[in-house]
Amino acid sequence: MTDRDPDDDVPPTPDSWRWRALDEITDVVVAVDSSGTIVYGNDFASHLLGHPREQVVGSSMADYLHPDDLVRALEVMSEIVTDSL
């Protein structure tokens, strides 16, 4: 038995309370899938990245990382994916 909510792994939808709450946060909040594709970005992420949400979602997280940070970010992403299996 687990205390986890099955919806914890589901990206928020525009009509959910989680979506509305995340959009009120003045921090960048993004969710990526195991391939590094952005599946959610809050309003502040869109503002900071300078692109509308529709353009951010579906793009690669690598598109928004500094080249000096890319290798380490991919290593961390790989560790996360491996640990979740």
N, C-alpha and C positions, 0 to 999 in steps of 0.2 A: 504494500500500500504506500502511496506517496501523497504528499500534500500539494504537489504541483497541480496547477490548473492546466488542462490540456490546451486551453486557448493561449497560454504563455508563448507557444511556438508559432502562433499565427500572427502575421503582421496586422496592425490595426487597420480598420476600414474607416472611410470618412464619416460614417454614422455612429461609430463607437465612441464611448466615453474616453477610451485610451487615446484615440486620435486627437480628440479635442483637448485633452489634458497635455499631451506632448506638444501640441501646437502653441500652447501658452508658455512653454519653457523657453527662456532666453539662453539656451545652450543648444549646440548642434546635436541633434539626435538622428542617427541614420541606422538602418538595419540592412545587412547584406546577407545574401544566401551563400552557400558553400562554394560557389564559383566566383564570388567577389562582386556580384551584380547587386546594385542598390535596389532594395525592394520597398524601402520606406525612407522618407526624409521629412523632417518637420519644417514648418514655415521658416524658422530661424536658419536652418541648414540651407534652404533655398536662398534666403537673403544673403547669408555670408558667402555662399558659393557664387552668387550673382547669376543664377539660372532659375527659371521657374521649376516647381516641383515636378511637373510633367517631363521636363528634360533631365532632371537629376535621377528620378526613378527609372530604372532600366539601363542606366549607364554603369560603367565599371567604376569601382571605388578607386582603382588605379588612375583614373582620369583626373582625380582631385588631389592626389598625393604628390609631394615634392619628390623628384627623382632620387634624392639622397635617402628618402624614407621608404621607398618602394620595396626594396629587398627585405628589410626588416618587417614591414607590414605583411608581406606575403608569407614570411616565415611564421609570424604569429597566427595568421589566418590558417595556415596549414596545421599548426599545433591545435588550434581550437577545433577544427574539423576532425582531426585524428582523435582527440580526446572525447568528442561527442559520439563517436561510433561505438 
